[in-house]
Amino acid sequence: MKINRPQRKFKSIDLLPLINVVFLLILFVLIAGRPTTDHPGEIEVAISRQETAYVAAPLSVRLGADDKFYLTGDAPKSLAEIATRVAETGVAEQGLAVELIADRRAHAAALMDFRQAMAKAGVGEIRIKTEFAAEQANGN
Amino acid sequence: MRIDRPKRKLEAVGLTPLIDMIFLLLLFFLLGSDFVRFSQSQLAPPRGTGGTEGMSQPAIISLAETGQVQWNGAGVTRAQMRERAAGLIETDAEQLFVVMPAAAAEVQQVVGVMDDLASAGASAVTLERDVFDIDLADF
């Protein structure tokens, strides 16, 4: 015996809730995010509880976890080469700051070498790039 | 004369292009945004190079590889260091603090000490090589 099933009507899925959620996601990203900076991904900067306005410096030097210094490329640079770049860009003459993007695992010896080389090159102010975190697990 | 126009069927507006665009926007903002909040720790010029130096003697803070801190040669905790720094700043707002990290100390430890000094109100913090790490070839 043939049973006639009632034919189901295929209703289209209501897409409005989906659009609402996606719009909310876009809003969240717009509010919580900031435009991407040119921060090198391989460097994990030190965490700081002090939040200061981040101002990009005309010259940025990277200090990797391997205690080597880098400018724009991937080839390590000596401090003499960095001092030459400082002289070329005129950072010291204009009294501008140099930014140091230092990996948190780098050693203070490299930091001090950089400090000394920059002082010799005439750079007065150095800004160490940090990552702001309200709670820091470094104090005692 | 009355003209009978053919009745137009009202078709539902296709939402697929709209959803495509919204997803593309979402992807764009997700990839183009940074959720990390960067900050900066400022290092004052070294002593004797014309930087900001207060009237009083600079406070020397040594930082060992283990994270232990010495204040003018005496071992202190980080909380005590903050208290002493705040006390000095009350008398001289331009008090200079010289942090001398051990060569093997990590940048995170140095930034931690600088943070503590900044939270105590210090505006002039500089770094100098620990006397035990000075290379005589520099002279």
Interface residues (C-beta under 8 A of the other chain):
Chain A: S12 L15 L18 I19 V22 F23 L25 I26 V29 L30 A32 G33 R34 P35 T36 T37 H39 V45 A46 I47 S48 R49 Q50 E51 T52 A53 Y54 V55 L63 A97 E99 A102 D103 R104 R105 A106 H107 A108 A109 L111 M112 R115 Q116 A119 G124 E125 I126 R127 I128 K129 T130 E131 F132 Q136 N138 G139 N140
Chain B: A12 L15 L18 I19 I22 F23 L25 L26 F29 L30 L31 G32 S33 D34 F35 V36 R37 F38 S39 Q40 S41 Q42 L43 A44 P45 P46 T49 G50 G51 L63 G67 T77 R78 A79 P101 A102 A103 A104 A105 E106 V107 Q108 Q109 V110 V111 G112 M114 D115 D116 A118 S119 L127 E128 R129 D133 D138
